[in-house]
Amino acid sequence: MNREELKQKLDELKVYPGFYSLEGELLPDRIVLYQNYAKWEVFYFDERGNRDNEKVFFSESEACNYIYEHFKKQKEIEKKYQ
């Protein structure tokens, strides 16, 4: 999966676009996908500029799948408690 496919899948899940950044923009309070040379970093960027729960992947596909699974699980939890 690439970023474009991930965006489509997140739209299907109805994930608010303000919860993530797929182009590496360091905007606060969201999950960021950041390409750093040959590796892909995924992290939560908080309002103070800290990177939390940072994961490193060596392919775009692995990073995108990780983000998709994260939001998919989050949606399942939301459904359970509605």
N, CA, C and O atoms as a Maestro MAE file, in Angstrom:
{
 s_m_m2io_version
 :::
 2.0.0
}

f_m_ct {
 s_m_title
 :::
 protein
 m_atom[328] {
  # First column is atom index #
  i_m_mmod_type
  r_m_x_coord
  r_m_y_coord
  r_m_z_coord
  i_m_residue_number
  s_m_chain_name
  s_m_pdb_residue_name
  s_m_pdb_atom_name
  i_m_atomic_number
  :::
  1 25 0.848 -1.177 0.000 1 A "MET " " N  " 7
  2 3 0.000 0.000 0.000 1 A "MET " " CA " 6
  3 2 0.895 1.243 0.000 1 A "MET " " C  " 6
  4 15 1.924 1.277 0.674 1 A "MET " " O  " 8
  5 25 0.495 2.248 -0.755 2 A "ASN " " N  " 7
  6 3 1.239 3.506 -0.751 2 A "ASN " " CA " 6
  7 2 0.378 4.591 -0.085 2 A "ASN " " C  " 6
  8 15 -0.731 4.319 0.377 2 A "ASN " " O  " 8
  9 25 0.898 5.805 -0.043 3 A "ARG " " N  " 7
  10 3 0.188 6.893 0.646 3 A "ARG " " CA " 6
  11 2 -1.168 7.191 0.021 3 A "ARG " " C  " 6
  12 15 -2.139 7.460 0.728 3 A "ARG " " O  " 8
  13 25 -1.229 7.142 -1.290 4 A "GLU " " N  " 7
  14 3 -2.491 7.421 -1.974 4 A "GLU " " CA " 6
  15 2 -3.550 6.369 -1.623 4 A "GLU " " C  " 6
  16 15 -4.700 6.704 -1.336 4 A "GLU " " O  " 8
  17 25 -3.150 5.106 -1.648 5 A "GLU " " N  " 7
  18 3 -4.071 4.025 -1.281 5 A "GLU " " CA " 6
  19 2 -4.462 4.124 0.189 5 A "GLU " " C  " 6
  20 15 -5.613 3.878 0.549 5 A "GLU " " O  " 8
  21 25 -3.506 4.483 1.030 6 A "LEU " " N  " 7
  22 3 -3.806 4.644 2.453 6 A "LEU " " CA " 6
  23 2 -4.840 5.741 2.653 6 A "LEU " " C  " 6
  24 15 -5.778 5.568 3.430 6 A "LEU " " O  " 8
  25 25 -4.686 6.850 1.975 7 A "LYS " " N  " 7
  26 3 -5.638 7.963 2.083 7 A "LYS " " CA " 6
  27 2 -7.038 7.487 1.731 7 A "LYS " " C  " 6
  28 15 -8.000 7.825 2.421 7 A "LYS " " O  " 8
  29 25 -7.162 6.703 0.663 8 A "GLN " " N  " 7
  30 3 -8.471 6.176 0.259 8 A "GLN " " CA " 6
  31 2 -9.061 5.286 1.346 8 A "GLN " " C  " 6
  32 15 -10.245 5.386 1.666 8 A "GLN " " O  " 8
  33 25 -8.225 4.415 1.912 9 A "LYS " " N  " 7
  34 3 -8.713 3.501 2.944 9 A "LYS " " CA " 6
  35 2 -9.108 4.251 4.216 9 A "LYS " " C  " 6
  36 15 -10.085 3.887 4.870 9 A "LYS " " O  " 8
  37 25 -8.361 5.291 4.568 10 A "LEU " " N  " 7
  38 3 -8.718 6.086 5.746 10 A "LEU " " CA " 6
  39 2 -10.021 6.842 5.499 10 A "LEU " " C  " 6
  40 15 -10.828 7.008 6.413 10 A "LEU " " O  " 8
  41 25 -10.221 7.294 4.276 11 A "ASP " " N  " 7
  42 3 -11.492 7.948 3.926 11 A "ASP " " CA " 6
  43 2 -12.654 6.958 4.061 11 A "ASP " " C  " 6
  44 15 -13.725 7.314 4.554 11 A "ASP " " O  " 8
  45 25 -12.436 5.713 3.620 12 A "GLU " " N  " 7
  46 3 -13.474 4.681 3.744 12 A "GLU " " CA " 6
  47 2 -13.810 4.409 5.201 12 A "GLU " " C  " 6
  48 15 -14.965 4.152 5.538 12 A "GLU " " O  " 8
  49 25 -12.798 4.466 6.068 13 A "LEU " " N  " 7
  50 3 -13.027 4.267 7.502 13 A "LEU " " CA " 6
  51 2 -13.643 5.504 8.161 13 A "LEU " " C  " 6
  52 15 -14.047 5.465 9.323 13 A "LEU " " O  " 8
  53 25 -13.709 6.599 7.402 14 A "LYS " " N  " 7
  54 3 -14.207 7.883 7.898 14 A "LYS " " CA " 6
  55 2 -13.326 8.456 9.006 14 A "LYS " " C  " 6
  56 15 -13.815 8.970 10.012 14 A "LYS " " O  " 8
  57 25 -12.016 8.353 8.796 15 A "VAL " " N  " 7
  58 3 -11.048 8.941 9.727 15 A "VAL " " CA " 6
  59 2 -10.902 10.417 9.370 15 A "VAL " " C  " 6
  60 15 -10.624 10.757 8.220 15 A "VAL " " O  " 8
  61 25 -11.084 11.272 10.335 16 A "TYR " " N  " 7
  62 3 -10.966 12.712 10.129 16 A "TYR " " CA " 6
  63 2 -9.551 13.044 9.655 16 A "TYR " " C  " 6
  64 15 -8.587 12.656 10.315 16 A "TYR " " O  " 8
  65 25 -9.394 13.757 8.521 17 A "PRO " " N  " 7
  66 3 -8.065 14.058 7.968 17 A "PRO " " CA " 6
  67 2 -7.152 14.849 8.910 17 A "PRO " " C  " 6
  68 15 -5.934 14.844 8.730 17 A "PRO " " O  " 8
  69 25 -7.711 15.516 9.891 18 A "GLY " " N  " 7
  70 3 -6.907 16.252 10.861 18 A "GLY " " CA " 6
  71 2 -6.208 15.358 11.874 18 A "GLY " " C  " 6
  72 15 -5.438 15.842 12.703 18 A "GLY " " O  " 8
  73 25 -6.471 14.056 11.814 19 A "PHE " " N  " 7
  74 3 -5.831 13.113 12.734 19 A "PHE " " CA " 6
  75 2 -4.513 12.568 12.203 19 A "PHE " " C  " 6
  76 15 -3.795 11.878 12.927 19 A "PHE " " O  " 8
  77 25 -4.183 12.870 10.937 20 A "TYR " " N  " 7
  78 3 -2.965 12.308 10.356 20 A "TYR " " CA " 6
  79 2 -2.358 13.254 9.332 20 A "TYR " " C  " 6
  80 15 -3.013 14.171 8.836 20 A "TYR " " O  " 8
  81 25 -1.085 13.006 9.026 21 A "SER " " N  " 7
  82 3 -0.344 13.742 8.001 21 A "SER " " CA " 6
  83 2 0.451 12.715 7.201 21 A "SER " " C  " 6
  84 15 1.348 12.067 7.739 21 A "SER " " O  " 8
  85 25 0.128 12.567 5.934 22 A "LEU " " N  " 7
  86 3 0.774 11.546 5.110 22 A "LEU " " CA " 6
  87 2 1.882 12.100 4.225 22 A "LEU " " C  " 6
  88 15 2.577 11.337 3.555 22 A "LEU " " O  " 8
  89 25 2.050 13.398 4.216 23 A "GLU " " N  " 7
  90 3 3.074 14.021 3.371 23 A "GLU " " CA " 6
  91 2 4.255 14.560 4.170 23 A "GLU " " C  " 6
  92 15 5.081 15.301 3.638 23 A "GLU " " O  " 8
  93 25 4.336 14.188 5.448 24 A "GLY " " N  " 7
  94 3 5.477 14.591 6.258 24 A "GLY " " CA " 6
  95 2 5.358 15.944 6.927 24 A "GLY " " C  " 6
  96 15 6.302 16.386 7.580 24 A "GLY " " O  " 8
  97 25 4.210 16.624 6.783 25 A "GLU " " N  " 7
  98 3 4.046 17.909 7.452 25 A "GLU " " CA " 6
  99 2 4.026 17.679 8.963 25 A "GLU " " C  " 6
  100 15 3.324 16.801 9.465 25 A "GLU " " O  " 8
  101 25 4.792 18.468 9.658 26 A "LEU " " N  " 7
  102 3 4.874 18.329 11.109 26 A "LEU " " CA " 6
  103 2 3.834 19.222 11.773 26 A "LEU " " C  " 6
  104 15 4.154 20.245 12.377 26 A "LEU " " O  " 8
  105 25 2.587 18.804 11.642 27 A "LEU " " N  " 7
  106 3 1.482 19.525 12.242 27 A "LEU " " CA " 6
  107 2 1.136 18.871 13.573 27 A "LEU " " C  " 6
  108 15 1.146 17.645 13.674 27 A "LEU " " O  " 8
  109 25 0.831 19.663 14.594 28 A "PRO " " N  " 7
  110 3 0.633 19.104 15.938 28 A "PRO " " CA " 6
  111 2 -0.622 18.244 16.075 28 A "PRO " " C  " 6
  112 15 -1.603 18.399 15.348 28 A "PRO " " O  " 8
  113 25 -0.544 17.346 17.028 29 A "ASP " " N  " 7
  114 3 -1.664 16.523 17.464 29 A "ASP " " CA " 6
  115 2 -2.179 15.600 16.365 29 A "ASP " " C  " 6
  116 15 -3.379 15.533 16.101 29 A "ASP " " O  " 8
  117 25 -1.242 14.889 15.728 30 A "ARG " " N  " 7
  118 3 -1.636 13.936 14.692 30 A "ARG " " CA " 6
  119 2 -0.554 12.886 14.463 30 A "ARG " " C  " 6
  120 15 0.590 13.051 14.885 30 A "ARG " " O  " 8
  121 25 -0.930 11.819 13.797 31 A "ILE " " N  " 7
  122 3 -0.006 10.771 13.376 31 A "ILE " " CA " 6
  123 2 0.666 11.246 12.093 31 A "ILE " " C  " 6
  124 15 -0.013 11.657 11.152 31 A "ILE " " O  " 8
  125 25 1.983 11.194 12.051 32 A "VAL " " N  " 7
  126 3 2.740 11.692 10.899 32 A "VAL " " CA " 6
  127 2 3.473 10.535 10.216 32 A "VAL " " C  " 6
  128 15 4.089 9.695 10.872 32 A "VAL " " O  " 8
  129 25 3.393 10.513 8.895 33 A "LEU " " N  " 7
  130 3 4.197 9.608 8.065 33 A "LEU " " CA " 6
  131 2 5.280 10.472 7.436 33 A "LEU " " C  " 6
  132 15 4.983 11.406 6.692 33 A "LEU " " O  " 8
  133 25 6.523 10.159 7.735 34 A "TYR " " N  " 7
  134 3 7.645 11.008 7.324 34 A "TYR " " CA " 6
  135 2 8.703 10.160 6.634 34 A "TYR " " C  " 6
  136 15 9.196 9.188 7.206 34 A "TYR " " O  " 8
  137 25 9.051 10.527 5.408 35 A "GLN " " N  " 7
  138 3 10.105 9.803 4.695 35 A "GLN " " CA " 6
  139 2 11.437 10.452 5.031 35 A "GLN " " C  " 6
  140 15 11.645 11.637 4.771 35 A "GLN " " O  " 8
  141 25 12.333 9.672 5.607 36 A "ASN " " N  " 7
  142 3 13.650 10.148 6.008 36 A "ASN " " CA " 6
  143 2 14.687 9.331 5.239 36 A "ASN " " C  " 6
  144 15 15.147 8.287 5.701 36 A "ASN " " O  " 8
  145 25 15.037 9.827 4.070 37 A "TYR " " N  " 7
  146 3 15.937 9.127 3.148 37 A "TYR " " CA " 6
  147 2 15.357 7.755 2.813 37 A "TYR " " C  " 6
  148 15 14.277 7.683 2.227 37 A "TYR " " O  " 8
  149 25 16.034 6.670 3.163 38 A "ALA " " N  " 7
  150 3 15.574 5.329 2.772 38 A "ALA " " CA " 6
  151 2 14.612 4.715 3.775 38 A "ALA " " C  " 6
  152 15 14.155 3.589 3.572 38 A "ALA " " O  " 8
  153 25 14.293 5.422 4.847 39 A "LYS " " N  " 7
  154 3 13.386 4.845 5.838 39 A "LYS " " CA " 6
  155 2 12.140 5.710 5.993 39 A "LYS " " C  " 6
  156 15 12.119 6.891 5.644 39 A "LYS " " O  " 8
  157 25 11.123 5.081 6.523 40 A "TRP " " N  " 7
  158 3 9.831 5.727 6.741 40 A "TRP " " CA " 6
  159 2 9.575 5.749 8.237 40 A "TRP " " C  " 6
  160 15 9.654 4.718 8.904 40 A "TRP " " O  " 8
  161 25 9.272 6.914 8.756 41 A "GLU " " N  " 7
  162 3 9.017 7.067 10.184 41 A "GLU " " CA " 6
  163 2 7.540 7.378 10.389 41 A "GLU " " C  " 6
  164 15 6.938 8.152 9.645 41 A "GLU " " O  " 8
  165 25 6.975 6.756 11.416 42 A "VAL " " N  " 7
  166 3 5.597 7.012 11.808 42 A "VAL " " CA " 6
  167 2 5.636 7.371 13.285 42 A "VAL " " C  " 6
  168 15 6.222 6.654 14.096 42 A "VAL " " O  " 8
  169 25 5.008 8.485 13.623 43 A "PHE " " N  " 7
  170 3 4.998 8.913 15.023 43 A "PHE " " CA " 6
  171 2 3.829 9.849 15.280 43 A "PHE " " C  " 6
  172 15 3.243 10.419 14.360 43 A "PHE " " O  " 8
  173 25 3.507 9.989 16.568 44 A "TYR " " N  " 7
  174 3 2.518 10.979 16.982 44 A "TYR " " CA " 6
  175 2 3.283 12.253 17.289 44 A "TYR " " C  " 6
  176 15 4.219 12.236 18.089 44 A "TYR " " O  " 8
  177 25 2.899 13.359 16.663 45 A "PHE " " N  " 7
  178 3 3.555 14.651 16.861 45 A "PHE " " CA " 6
  179 2 2.658 15.483 17.758 45 A "PHE " " C  " 6
  180 15 1.587 15.921 17.338 45 A "PHE " " O  " 8
  181 25 3.093 15.705 19.005 46 A "ASP " " N  " 7
  182 3 2.229 16.412 19.946 46 A "ASP " " CA " 6
  183 2 2.321 17.930 19.802 46 A "ASP " " C  " 6
  184 15 3.113 18.449 19.015 46 A "ASP " " O  " 8
  185 25 1.496 18.624 20.575 47 A "GLU " " N  " 7
  186 3 1.407 20.078 20.459 47 A "GLU " " CA " 6
  187 2 2.659 20.803 20.931 47 A "GLU " " C  " 6
  188 15 2.808 21.997 20.673 47 A "GLU " " O  " 8
  189 25 3.557 20.111 21.613 48 A "ARG " " N  " 7
  190 3 4.815 20.706 22.059 48 A "ARG " " CA " 6
  191 2 5.982 20.375 21.125 48 A "ARG " " C  " 6
  192 15 7.119 20.769 21.382 48 A "ARG " " O  " 8
  193 25 5.700 19.661 20.059 49 A "GLY " " N  " 7
  194 3 6.731 19.317 19.092 49 A "GLY " " CA " 6
  195 2 7.487 18.040 19.398 49 A "GLY " " C  " 6
  196 15 8.543 17.784 18.819 49 A "GLY " " O  " 8
  197 25 6.951 17.238 20.307 50 A "ASN " " N  " 7
  198 3 7.589 15.966 20.660 50 A "ASN " " CA " 6
  199 2 7.076 14.853 19.754 50 A "ASN " " C  " 6
  200 15 5.922 14.856 19.325 50 A "ASN " " O  " 8
  201 25 7.959 13.904 19.476 51 A "ARG " " N  " 7
  202 3 7.585 12.705 18.723 51 A "ARG " " CA " 6
  203 2 7.370 11.574 19.719 51 A "ARG " " C  " 6
  204 15 8.279 11.208 20.464 51 A "ARG " " O  " 8
  205 25 6.175 11.031 19.724 52 A "ASP " " N  " 7
  206 3 5.852 9.928 20.628 52 A "ASP " " CA " 6
  207 2 5.529 8.683 19.822 52 A "ASP " " C  " 6
  208 15 5.080 8.768 18.679 52 A "ASP " " O  " 8
  209 25 5.762 7.524 20.429 53 A "ASN " " N  " 7
  210 3 5.454 6.226 19.804 53 A "ASN " " CA " 6
  211 2 6.063 6.104 18.415 53 A "ASN " " C  " 6
  212 15 5.400 5.665 17.475 53 A "ASN " " O  " 8
  213 25 7.312 6.488 18.290 54 A "GLU " " N  " 7
  214 3 7.981 6.483 16.993 54 A "GLU " " CA " 6
  215 2 8.318 5.067 16.536 54 A "GLU " " C  " 6
  216 15 8.868 4.265 17.291 54 A "GLU " " O  " 8
  217 25 7.974 4.781 15.285 55 A "LYS " " N  " 7
  218 3 8.278 3.492 14.651 55 A "LYS " " CA " 6
  219 2 9.019 3.782 13.350 55 A "LYS " " C  " 6
  220 15 8.739 4.775 12.678 55 A "LYS " " O  " 8
  221 25 9.958 2.918 12.998 56 A "VAL " " N  " 7
  222 3 10.731 3.088 11.767 56 A "VAL " " CA " 6
  223 2 10.501 1.865 10.879 56 A "VAL " " C  " 6
  224 15 10.555 0.723 11.337 56 A "VAL " " O  " 8
  225 25 10.244 2.134 9.602 57 A "PHE " " N  " 7
  226 3 10.014 1.077 8.623 57 A "PHE " " CA " 6
  227 2 10.946 1.297 7.440 57 A "PHE " " C  " 6
  228 15 11.408 2.414 7.209 57 A "PHE " " O  " 8
  229 25 11.218 0.249 6.704 58 A "PHE " " N  " 7
  230 3 12.118 0.341 5.569 58 A "PHE " " CA " 6
  231 2 11.402 0.258 4.233 58 A "PHE " " C  " 6
  232 15 12.030 0.100 3.186 58 A "PHE " " O  " 8
  233 25 10.053 0.368 4.281 59 A "SER " " N  " 7
  234 3 9.284 0.479 3.050 59 A "SER " " CA " 6
  235 2 8.040 1.322 3.317 59 A "SER " " C  " 6
  236 15 7.507 1.343 4.426 59 A "SER " " O  " 8
  237 25 7.599 2.004 2.285 60 A "GLU " " N  " 7
  238 3 6.382 2.813 2.382 60 A "GLU " " CA " 6
  239 2 5.187 1.924 2.709 60 A "GLU " " C  " 6
  240 15 4.316 2.303 3.492 60 A "GLU " " O  " 8
  241 25 5.153 0.756 2.111 61 A "SER " " N  " 7
  242 3 4.046 -0.166 2.312 61 A "SER " " CA " 6
  243 2 3.902 -0.586 3.776 61 A "SER " " C  " 6
  244 15 2.797 -0.585 4.318 61 A "SER " " O  " 8
  245 25 5.007 -0.941 4.407 62 A "GLU " " N  " 7
  246 3 4.960 -1.339 5.822 62 A "GLU " " CA " 6
  247 2 4.451 -0.195 6.690 62 A "GLU " " C  " 6
  248 15 3.622 -0.406 7.576 62 A "GLU " " O  " 8
  249 25 4.939 1.006 6.443 63 A "ALA " " N  " 7
  250 3 4.534 2.164 7.233 63 A "ALA " " CA " 6
  251 2 3.051 2.464 7.038 63 A "ALA " " C  " 6
  252 15 2.336 2.744 8.001 63 A "ALA " " O  " 8
  253 25 2.595 2.406 5.798 64 A "CYS " " N  " 7
  254 3 1.189 2.673 5.508 64 A "CYS " " CA " 6
  255 2 0.279 1.618 6.132 64 A "CYS " " C  " 6
  256 15 -0.779 1.946 6.670 64 A "CYS " " O  " 8
  257 25 0.686 0.368 6.061 65 A "ASN " " N  " 7
  258 3 -0.100 -0.701 6.684 65 A "ASN " " CA " 6
  259 2 -0.187 -0.512 8.191 65 A "ASN " " C  " 6
  260 15 -1.235 -0.754 8.789 65 A "ASN " " O  " 8
  261 25 0.905 -0.084 8.805 66 A "TYR " " N  " 7
  262 3 0.918 0.176 10.243 66 A "TYR " " CA " 6
  263 2 -0.104 1.262 10.601 66 A "TYR " " C  " 6
  264 15 -0.879 1.108 11.545 66 A "TYR " " O  " 8
  265 25 -0.097 2.353 9.841 67 A "ILE " " N  " 7
  266 3 -1.033 3.453 10.105 67 A "ILE " " CA " 6
  267 2 -2.472 2.992 9.899 67 A "ILE " " C  " 6
  268 15 -3.351 3.305 10.702 67 A "ILE " " O  " 8
  269 25 -2.708 2.251 8.827 68 A "TYR " " N  " 7
  270 3 -4.056 1.754 8.559 68 A "TYR " " CA " 6
  271 2 -4.556 0.877 9.705 68 A "TYR " " C  " 6
  272 15 -5.683 1.043 10.171 68 A "TYR " " O  " 8
  273 25 -3.727 -0.046 10.154 69 A "GLU " " N  " 7
  274 3 -4.118 -0.932 11.260 69 A "GLU " " CA " 6
  275 2 -4.374 -0.138 12.534 69 A "GLU " " C  " 6
  276 15 -5.290 -0.461 13.290 69 A "GLU " " O  " 8
  277 25 -3.584 0.889 12.777 70 A "HIS " " N  " 7
  278 3 -3.773 1.753 13.954 70 A "HIS " " CA " 6
  279 2 -5.168 2.366 13.946 70 A "HIS " " C  " 6
  280 15 -5.893 2.267 14.936 70 A "HIS " " O  " 8
  281 25 -5.550 2.997 12.843 71 A "PHE " " N  " 7
  282 3 -6.849 3.648 12.767 71 A "PHE " " CA " 6
  283 2 -7.994 2.646 12.698 71 A "PHE " " C  " 6
  284 15 -9.086 2.918 13.197 71 A "PHE " " O  " 8
  285 25 -7.756 1.497 12.089 72 A "LYS " " N  " 7
  286 3 -8.781 0.451 12.034 72 A "LYS " " CA " 6
  287 2 -9.113 -0.034 13.444 72 A "LYS " " C  " 6
  288 15 -10.283 -0.191 13.793 72 A "LYS " " O  " 8
  289 25 -8.079 -0.271 14.250 73 A "LYS " " N  " 7
  290 3 -8.298 -0.693 15.638 73 A "LYS " " CA " 6
  291 2 -9.010 0.395 16.429 73 A "LYS " " C  " 6
  292 15 -9.894 0.108 17.237 73 A "LYS " " O  " 8
  293 25 -8.627 1.628 16.198 74 A "GLN " " N  " 7
  294 3 -9.251 2.750 16.895 74 A "GLN " " CA " 6
  295 2 -10.758 2.816 16.574 74 A "GLN " " C  " 6
  296 15 -11.580 3.049 17.460 74 A "GLN " " O  " 8
  297 25 -11.096 2.610 15.316 75 A "LYS " " N  " 7
  298 3 -12.506 2.627 14.913 75 A "LYS " " CA " 6
  299 2 -13.277 1.466 15.538 75 A "LYS " " C  " 6
  300 15 -14.436 1.626 15.919 75 A "LYS " " O  " 8
  301 25 -12.637 0.296 15.646 76 A "GLU " " N  " 7
  302 3 -13.286 -0.857 16.275 76 A "GLU " " CA " 6
  303 2 -13.579 -0.575 17.741 76 A "GLU " " C  " 6
  304 15 -14.635 -0.955 18.247 76 A "GLU " " O  " 8
  305 25 -12.660 0.084 18.420 77 A "ILE " " N  " 7
  306 3 -12.860 0.448 19.827 77 A "ILE " " CA " 6
  307 2 -13.995 1.456 19.951 77 A "ILE " " C  " 6
  308 15 -14.835 1.340 20.843 77 A "ILE " " O  " 8
  309 25 -14.024 2.444 19.058 78 A "GLU " " N  " 7
  310 3 -15.097 3.442 19.075 78 A "GLU " " CA " 6
  311 2 -16.460 2.781 18.908 78 A "GLU " " C  " 6
  312 15 -17.407 3.120 19.617 78 A "GLU " " O  " 8
  313 25 -16.563 1.834 17.966 79 A "LYS " " N  " 7
  314 3 -17.824 1.135 17.733 79 A "LYS " " CA " 6
  315 2 -18.271 0.379 18.974 79 A "LYS " " C  " 6
  316 15 -19.452 0.361 19.319 79 A "LYS " " O  " 8
  317 25 -17.315 -0.238 19.628 80 A "LYS " " N  " 7
  318 3 -17.616 -1.056 20.802 80 A "LYS " " CA " 6
  319 2 -18.239 -0.219 21.918 80 A "LYS " " C  " 6
  320 15 -19.089 -0.715 22.659 80 A "LYS " " O  " 8
  321 25 -17.833 1.025 22.044 81 A "TYR " " N  " 7
  322 3 -18.302 1.849 23.146 81 A "TYR " " CA " 6
  323 2 -19.357 2.878 22.752 81 A "TYR " " C  " 6
  324 15 -19.639 3.799 23.518 81 A "TYR " " O  " 8
  325 25 -19.940 2.729 21.569 82 A "GLN " " N  " 7
  326 3 -21.023 3.638 21.169 82 A "GLN " " CA " 6
  327 2 -22.364 3.059 21.464 82 A "GLN " " C  " 6
  328 15 -23.384 3.693 21.190 82 A "GLN " " O  " 8
  :::
 }
 m_bond[327] {
  # First column is bond index #
  i_m_from
  i_m_to
  i_m_order
  :::
  1 1 2 1
  2 2 3 1
  3 3 4 2
  4 3 5 1
  5 5 6 1
  6 6 7 1
  7 7 8 2
  8 7 9 1
  9 9 10 1
  10 10 11 1
  11 11 12 2
  12 11 13 1
  13 13 14 1
  14 14 15 1
  15 15 16 2
  16 15 17 1
  17 17 18 1
  18 18 19 1
  19 19 20 2
  20 19 21 1
  21 21 22 1
  22 22 23 1
  23 23 24 2
  24 23 25 1
  25 25 26 1
  26 26 27 1
  27 27 28 2
  28 27 29 1
  29 29 30 1
  30 30 31 1
  31 31 32 2
  32 31 33 1
  33 33 34 1
  34 34 35 1
  35 35 36 2
  36 35 37 1
  37 37 38 1
  38 38 39 1
  39 39 40 2
  40 39 41 1
  41 41 42 1
  42 42 43 1
  43 43 44 2
  44 43 45 1
  45 45 46 1
  46 46 47 1
  47 47 48 2
  48 47 49 1
  49 49 50 1
  50 50 51 1
  51 51 52 2
  52 51 53 1
  53 53 54 1
  54 54 55 1
  55 55 56 2
  56 55 57 1
  57 57 58 1
  58 58 59 1
  59 59 60 2
  60 59 61 1
  61 61 62 1
  62 62 63 1
  63 63 64 2
  64 63 65 1
  65 65 66 1
  66 66 67 1
  67 67 68 2
  68 67 69 1
  69 69 70 1
  70 70 71 1
  71 71 72 2
  72 71 73 1
  73 73 74 1
  74 74 75 1
  75 75 76 2
  76 75 77 1
  77 77 78 1
  78 78 79 1
  79 79 80 2
  80 79 81 1
  81 81 82 1
  82 82 83 1
  83 83 84 2
  84 83 85 1
  85 85 86 1
  86 86 87 1
  87 87 88 2
  88 87 89 1
  89 89 90 1
  90 90 91 1
  91 91 92 2
  92 91 93 1
  93 93 94 1
  94 94 95 1
  95 95 96 2
  96 95 97 1
  97 97 98 1
  98 98 99 1
  99 99 100 2
  100 99 101 1
  101 101 102 1
  102 102 103 1
  103 103 104 2
  104 103 105 1
  105 105 106 1
  106 106 107 1
  107 107 108 2
  108 107 109 1
  109 109 110 1
  110 110 111 1
  111 111 112 2
  112 111 113 1
  113 113 114 1
  114 114 115 1
  115 115 116 2
  116 115 117 1
  117 117 118 1
  118 118 119 1
  119 119 120 2
  120 119 121 1
  121 121 122 1
  122 122 123 1
  123 123 124 2
  124 123 125 1
  125 125 126 1
  126 126 127 1
  127 127 128 2
  128 127 129 1
  129 129 130 1
  130 130 131 1
  131 131 132 2
  132 131 133 1
  133 133 134 1
  134 134 135 1
  135 135 136 2
  136 135 137 1
  137 137 138 1
  138 138 139 1
  139 139 140 2
  140 139 141 1
  141 141 142 1
  142 142 143 1
  143 143 144 2
  144 143 145 1
  145 145 146 1
  146 146 147 1
  147 147 148 2
  148 147 149 1
  149 149 150 1
  150 150 151 1
  151 151 152 2
  152 151 153 1
  153 153 154 1
  154 154 155 1
  155 155 156 2
  156 155 157 1
  157 157 158 1
  158 158 159 1
  159 159 160 2
  160 159 161 1
  161 161 162 1
  162 162 163 1
  163 163 164 2
  164 163 165 1
  165 165 166 1
  166 166 167 1
  167 167 168 2
  168 167 169 1
  169 169 170 1
  170 170 171 1
  171 171 172 2
  172 171 173 1
  173 173 174 1
  174 174 175 1
  175 175 176 2
  176 175 177 1
  177 177 178 1
  178 178 179 1
  179 179 180 2
  180 179 181 1
  181 181 182 1
  182 182 183 1
  183 183 184 2
  184 183 185 1
  185 185 186 1
  186 186 187 1
  187 187 188 2
  188 187 189 1
  189 189 190 1
  190 190 191 1
  191 191 192 2
  192 191 193 1
  193 193 194 1
  194 194 195 1
  195 195 196 2
  196 195 197 1
  197 197 198 1
  198 198 199 1
  199 199 200 2
  200 199 201 1
  201 201 202 1
  202 202 203 1
  203 203 204 2
  204 203 205 1
  205 205 206 1
  206 206 207 1
  207 207 208 2
  208 207 209 1
  209 209 210 1
  210 210 211 1
  211 211 212 2
  212 211 213 1
  213 213 214 1
  214 214 215 1
  215 215 216 2
  216 215 217 1
  217 217 218 1
  218 218 219 1
  219 219 220 2
  220 219 221 1
  221 221 222 1
  222 222 223 1
  223 223 224 2
  224 223 225 1
  225 225 226 1
  226 226 227 1
  227 227 228 2
  228 227 229 1
  229 229 230 1
  230 230 231 1
  231 231 232 2
  232 231 233 1
  233 233 234 1
  234 234 235 1
  235 235 236 2
  236 235 237 1
  237 237 238 1
  238 238 239 1
  239 239 240 2
  240 239 241 1
  241 241 242 1
  242 242 243 1
  243 243 244 2
  244 243 245 1
  245 245 246 1
  246 246 247 1
  247 247 248 2
  248 247 249 1
  249 249 250 1
  250 250 251 1
  251 251 252 2
  252 251 253 1
  253 253 254 1
  254 254 255 1
  255 255 256 2
  256 255 257 1
  257 257 258 1
  258 258 259 1
  259 259 260 2
  260 259 261 1
  261 261 262 1
  262 262 263 1
  263 263 264 2
  264 263 265 1
  265 265 266 1
  266 266 267 1
  267 267 268 2
  268 267 269 1
  269 269 270 1
  270 270 271 1
  271 271 272 2
  272 271 273 1
  273 273 274 1
  274 274 275 1
  275 275 276 2
  276 275 277 1
  277 277 278 1
  278 278 279 1
  279 279 280 2
  280 279 281 1
  281 281 282 1
  282 282 283 1
  283 283 284 2
  284 283 285 1
  285 285 286 1
  286 286 287 1
  287 287 288 2
  288 287 289 1
  289 289 290 1
  290 290 291 1
  291 291 292 2
  292 291 293 1
  293 293 294 1
  294 294 295 1
  295 295 296 2
  296 295 297 1
  297 297 298 1
  298 298 299 1
  299 299 300 2
  300 299 301 1
  301 301 302 1
  302 302 303 1
  303 303 304 2
  304 303 305 1
  305 305 306 1
  306 306 307 1
  307 307 308 2
  308 307 309 1
  309 309 310 1
  310 310 311 1
  311 311 312 2
  312 311 313 1
  313 313 314 1
  314 314 315 1
  315 315 316 2
  316 315 317 1
  317 317 318 1
  318 318 319 1
  319 319 320 2
  320 319 321 1
  321 321 322 1
  322 322 323 1
  323 323 324 2
  324 323 325 1
  325 325 326 1
  326 326 327 1
  327 327 328 2
  :::
 }
}
